[in-house]
Amino acid sequence: MKIRKGDEVIVLAGKDKGATGKVLRVYPARERVVVEGVNLITKNIKADQQRAGRDSGRVTMEAPLHVSNVAIVEDGKPVRVGYRINEDGTKVRISRRSGKEI
């Protein structure tokens, strides 16, 4: 996957189209990412010994998005990601729009 944890991304499709945020978690096997403040859902959490009282009830959290619905942001615009191998043999991600390293 070309998107990693900590990347700044923009949502390209879905109910949160146009929203930007930082990638919190990446699930490469499922091809999904969790973006901060995007695709919020409400879960009902049952109380137990650890979560008694105020910690139980309704909790708002981010749900995963498919990686095809997000793109890395550069200057406020979505960019495609490519790879380049440097002279010292290291593989780096580059922006297809500007050619800069990400």
C-alpha positions as CSV (number, residue, x, y, z in Angstrom):
1,M,0.0,0.0,0.0
2,K,1.2,3.5,-0.9
3,I,-0.5,5.2,2.1
4,R,1.1,4.9,5.5
5,K,0.4,5.8,9.1
6,G,0.9,9.6,9.7
7,D,0.2,10.6,6.1
8,E,-2.1,13.6,5.5
9,V,-4.9,12.4,3.2
10,I,-8.0,13.7,1.5
11,V,-11.2,11.7,1.0
12,L,-12.1,11.3,-2.6
13,A,-15.5,9.5,-2.3
14,G,-18.3,8.8,0.1
15,K,-20.2,10.9,2.7
16,D,-17.0,12.7,3.8
17,K,-15.8,13.6,0.3
18,G,-13.3,16.5,0.5
19,A,-12.4,16.1,4.2
20,T,-8.8,15.9,5.1
21,G,-7.1,14.2,8.1
22,K,-4.1,12.2,9.3
23,V,-4.0,8.4,8.9
24,L,-4.2,6.8,12.4
25,R,-4.1,3.1,11.4
26,V,-3.5,1.1,8.3
27,Y,-4.8,-2.4,7.6
28,P,-2.9,-3.7,4.6
29,A,-4.5,-7.1,4.4
30,R,-8.0,-5.6,4.2
31,E,-6.7,-2.6,2.1
32,R,-8.3,-0.1,4.6
33,V,-7.2,3.0,6.5
34,V,-8.6,4.9,9.5
35,V,-8.4,8.7,9.1
36,E,-8.7,11.1,12.0
37,G,-12.1,12.8,12.2
38,V,-13.4,11.1,9.1
39,N,-16.1,8.4,8.6
40,L,-17.4,8.8,12.2
41,I,-19.7,6.1,13.6
42,T,-21.5,5.7,16.9
43,K,-21.0,2.5,18.8
44,N,-22.9,1.3,21.9
45,I,-20.5,0.1,24.5
46,K,-21.7,-2.1,27.3
47,A,-20.5,-1.4,30.9
48,D,-18.3,-3.9,32.6
49,Q,-15.9,-3.7,35.6
50,Q,-13.3,-1.5,33.8
51,R,-15.8,0.8,32.1
52,A,-18.4,1.6,34.8
53,G,-20.7,4.6,34.6
54,R,-19.6,7.4,32.3
55,D,-17.3,5.3,30.1
56,S,-20.2,3.1,28.9
57,G,-22.9,4.1,26.5
58,R,-22.6,5.7,23.1
59,V,-19.0,6.3,21.8
60,T,-18.2,8.1,18.6
61,M,-15.2,6.7,16.7
62,E,-13.6,6.5,13.2
63,A,-14.4,3.6,11.0
64,P,-12.0,2.3,8.3
65,L,-12.2,3.6,4.7
66,H,-11.1,1.7,1.6
67,V,-7.6,2.9,0.5
68,S,-8.9,3.7,-3.0
69,N,-11.2,6.4,-1.5
70,V,-8.3,8.4,-0.1
71,A,-5.3,10.2,-1.6
72,I,-2.3,11.9,-0.2
73,V,-2.6,15.7,0.0
74,E,0.1,18.1,-1.4
75,D,-0.7,21.8,-1.4
76,G,-4.4,21.1,-0.8
77,K,-4.7,18.8,-3.8
78,P,-4.8,15.0,-4.1
79,V,-1.7,13.4,-5.6
80,R,-0.8,9.9,-6.8
81,V,2.1,8.2,-5.3
82,G,5.0,6.6,-7.1
83,Y,8.3,5.1,-6.2
84,R,11.9,5.9,-7.0
85,I,15.2,4.2,-6.1
86,N,17.9,6.6,-5.0
87,E,21.6,6.3,-5.8
88,D,22.3,4.7,-2.5
89,G,19.7,2.0,-3.2
90,T,16.9,3.2,-0.9
91,K,13.3,3.1,-2.2
92,V,11.4,6.3,-1.6
93,R,7.8,7.5,-2.3
94,I,7.4,10.4,-4.6
95,S,4.6,12.7,-5.7
96,R,3.5,12.1,-9.3
97,R,2.3,15.7,-9.5
98,S,5.6,17.4,-8.5
99,G,8.2,14.7,-8.3
100,K,9.1,15.6,-4.7
101,E,9.8,13.0,-2.1
102,I,6.9,12.3,0.3
